[in-house]
C-alpha cells in the first residue's frame, strides 16, 4: 500500500454529503470532477473562511459568554492565492495571520471560487441574473513543512506565474514567514449557471426592451514596467502565453 505525500489524501471518489448538495435551483449543480478541476485551475484566488471562537469571559473556563455581540463567535473570510495540486488545494499566506494560524491548527473551513462569465439582462429586474461558475470545498487543512512545503511553493509559483522561471526562490527567513496549507478536495459542491438567455415571465416577453447576455471576458493587459526597473529588459516571454480567462 502506497502512502500519499504529506498533506495529500489518496485520490478517491467524491463524498456525496448532504451539506454539499445544492438546494437552491438544484438543476445547476454539476457533479463532474473534471469540471471542478477546470474551475479551480482557472482561479487565481479563493475566499477562505474560518470562525474564531467566542472569547471566554474573565474567570470563565467553559467557553460560555454573556451573550453580548462582541462575545459571539466571529467569522472571517479572506482572499488567498491558490493552486490546485491533484486532489488538494494549496493555500499560502503569512504565518502572522490569525486566519492561517487557525487553519493550520485544523479549524474547519470552506474555500470558495467563483468566476463570473456574464450578466443576464432580462426584461424585468427580478429575472435579471448572472452567468457564473462557483465551487465550494469543505474540510480541514494540513500545514506543510520542510521539503513538502518547498515543493508546494514551487507548484504555487508554476500555477500563478506559469512559465516564469527566472525568479529568486525564497530565503530561509521568507520560508519561515510563509504558511503553506493543503486542503483536500474530498467534499465539494459545484454550481454552474450558463443558460442561453433570460427566463422572463411570459407577460414580459413582448416588452419593447433588449434582453440577452452581456459576456464578461477575463484577459491579461499589457505589462507595465516597475517604476524602479534598473535594466532595460522586456517582460518575460512566457507572459505572452499566459492562459486567458483566469481570475
Secondary structure by P-SEA (a helix, b strand, c coil): ccccccccccccccccccccccccccccccccaaaaaaaaaaccbbbbbbbbccccccccccccccccccccbbbbbbbbbbbbcccbbbbbbbcccaaaaaaaacccbbbbbbbbcbbbbccccccbbbbbbbbbbbbbbbbbcaaaaaaaaaaaaaaacccccccccccaaaaaabbbbbbbcccbbbbbbbcccccccccccccccccccbbbbbbbccccccccccccccccccccccccccc
